[in-house]
Amino acid sequence: MTTEQQHDTIDMMLNMGPQHPATHGVFRMVLTLDGERVLDVTPHIGYLHRGSEKLCESESYGQVVTLFDRMDYIANLNNELAFCRAAERLMSIEVPERAMYIRVILAELNRVASHALFIGTYAIDLGAMTPVMYGFRERERIQNLFEAVTGARMMHNFIRIGGVKEDVPDDFGPRVRQLIGQVREGIEEMDRLLTFNEVYLARTRGVGVIDAATAISVGLTGPSLRGSGVAYDVRKDDPYEIYPYLSYKVPIGENGDCWDRYYVRLQECYESLSMISQCLDQMEAGPTMVQMRRIARPPKGEVYVHSENPRGDIGVYLVSDGTDKPYRLKIRPPSFCNLVGLAPMTRGSYIADAVAILGSLDIVLGEVDR
Amino acid sequence: MTAQTPNPPSEGDGEPPPAAAPVHRGPPIAIAEEVLNERGERTARLLAEVVGPHAQESGGRDDLPWAVVAPENLVEVARKCRNSSELALDMLHLQFAVDYEDHIQMVYVLFSMSLDRKAILRVNLPAEDPTVDSVVGLWEAASWYERETHDLFGVEFAGNPDLSPLLLFDGFEGHPGLKSYPFNDYQEW
């Protein structure tokens, strides 16, 4: 004979991180669990806080570029571009056209490299081992090109205030065209392997859903916002550099789930590759650096400039007091802002999906903590 | 032949010499022009309508107009900016503090995702007791920005339920974002 007993349950706190492979860096979250269900998530950040913003106040404008390299270390060139545009806007510098083309080509290549790494590591978060090899392979090819152009694989310091450090090598055009072909094949390979894979769909469809209104309220930007169906892309809505001269589409999702966020990034890779080949067609010879003083000394004033990073909308608010160092430099780190959306996405989902949801935000902790 | 400059006559026991003003070395400081473009003018007109008499000062650069409001009016003005169908500033793009030593300025960069609009609200707070109402009820994004600003600048946000340290470790003393915080004088732990 059995008697039914009424059991009281208590919520369980589960600590994940800071040393955990699925957090992509030094990130900790405390999950409040009721059985398999996640009731709440408390993210803890700051393990990599280096005080970059304060550090910028004691570096000259040229040196600040190197600090931007070290924030989002997966997309260095996009970060350099964000800062240089802010300083140029404040100094009213017109960058030569060839320099803008070089910048856009490098920034879009870096976007593809970043997304390729995301697709690979996201698959590993979901338990698929192979795609990470393909992702790193494509990123490696792009980094080899960066090494030929800038001299460094990661910390380039190539985009400077007023242009780029130097012109690209003579074989740049053919080399990039060959690279685009190879990378496109690699991305297609990952696309075939993952996108409509039964297991992949089961792990990502309907997981971590966030509707457009909540996404805007928590400040999601970039592919994470477009996955929820909001067609906001800085390159289209607030055009900069030579983006108005390029034709491309902005992919958006429908449901705001993990699969949509993944698919938006995948489609962005194809769009970026097509933009690069358009740039190569349009590019003409010319100067790559504007004639200016060696030490940048913007006038006293304030400026806010934002641009599209692989992770989202990076903003740079620059307050200058007229000297050769910024008075205050505030960075809007897209990963930091996207991470606010983790709790609303994760609440109510299964614990096994927590890693899938975190991975789909594609955070870089160097940028979250600065 | 060297010209001998006579020593200045001694003042005797007069008042002490005035404290030396900070000397600016280097070329003269230029001031950036603040000019709004067409998009900015349009938004500035709408912003002036919404903010109305609460604006203490206003201006703008390129496509980004700004208005200074009093701390007590901030939440009301921000709610109007968000709910106005003309402005529809539905995203808090960036919120941060600037330490001007004699006062602290909070800056709110607001964007519209549906319309082509963006604007800045500024609030000047006294340096001794910087307190302002929280906007976390309007935009969830404010929760982390406010924790960060509380960490680094010591600004108090009335109405924010959780102002625990975000970037700094628990028990950290001081506010490293402030200009008065020693920069090179750190210790390892």
Contacts between the chains, C-beta under 8 A, distances in Angstrom:
chain1	res1	chain2	res2	distance
A	45	B	166	6.5
A	45	B	167	6.9
A	46	B	165	7.4
A	46	B	166	6.1
A	46	B	167	4.1
A	46	B	168	6.3
A	46	B	169	6.9
A	49	B	167	4.5
A	49	B	168	7.0
A	51	B	176	6.2
A	53	B	177	7.4
A	54	B	176	6.2
A	54	B	177	6.3
A	54	B	183	6.8
A	58	B	183	6.2
A	89	B	62	7.4
A	90	B	32	6.1
A	92	B	32	7.9
A	214	B	140	7.7
A	216	B	90	5.2
A	216	B	91	5.2
A	216	B	113	5.4
A	217	B	90	7.5
A	217	B	91	7.8
A	217	B	139	5.7
A	217	B	140	4.8
A	217	B	141	6.8
A	218	B	139	8.0
A	218	B	140	4.5
A	218	B	141	5.4
A	219	B	91	6.2
A	219	B	92	6.2
A	219	B	93	7.2
A	219	B	139	7.1
A	219	B	140	7.5
A	219	B	141	3.2
A	230	B	113	5.7
A	232	B	113	5.2
A	237	B	116	7.0
A	238	B	63	8.0
A	297	B	26	7.7
A	297	B	27	6.8
A	298	B	32	7.2
A	299	B	29	7.4
A	299	B	30	3.8
A	299	B	31	5.5
A	299	B	32	4.0
A	300	B	29	5.6
A	300	B	30	6.8
A	300	B	31	4.7
A	300	B	32	6.2
A	301	B	31	6.6
A	301	B	32	2.9
A	301	B	33	8.0
A	301	B	34	6.9
A	301	B	61	7.3
A	302	B	32	8.0
A	302	B	61	7.3
A	303	B	32	7.7
A	303	B	61	6.5
A	303	B	62	7.9
A	304	B	64	5.9
A	304	B	94	7.6
A	304	B	109	6.1
A	304	B	120	7.3
A	306	B	93	7.4
A	313	B	93	7.4
A	315	B	93	6.4
A	315	B	94	5.4
A	315	B	109	7.2
A	317	B	94	6.5
A	317	B	96	6.9
A	317	B	107	7.1
A	317	B	109	7.2
A	319	B	98	5.8
A	320	B	32	7.5
A	321	B	29	7.4
A	322	B	29	3.2
A	322	B	30	6.3
A	322	B	31	7.2
A	323	B	24	7.9
A	323	B	26	7.0
A	323	B	29	7.3
A	324	B	26	7.3
A	327	B	98	7.9
A	328	B	98	4.8
A	328	B	99	7.4
A	330	B	94	6.9
A	330	B	96	4.5
A	330	B	98	7.8
A	330	B	107	7.9
A	332	B	93	6.6
A	332	B	94	4.5
A	332	B	109	7.9
A	336	B	144	6.9
A	337	B	141	6.3
A	337	B	144	7.6
A	339	B	144	7.7
A	340	B	140	6.5
A	340	B	141	5.7
A	340	B	143	6.7
A	340	B	144	5.2
A	344	B	140	7.6
A	369	B	167	6.4
A	370	B	167	7.9
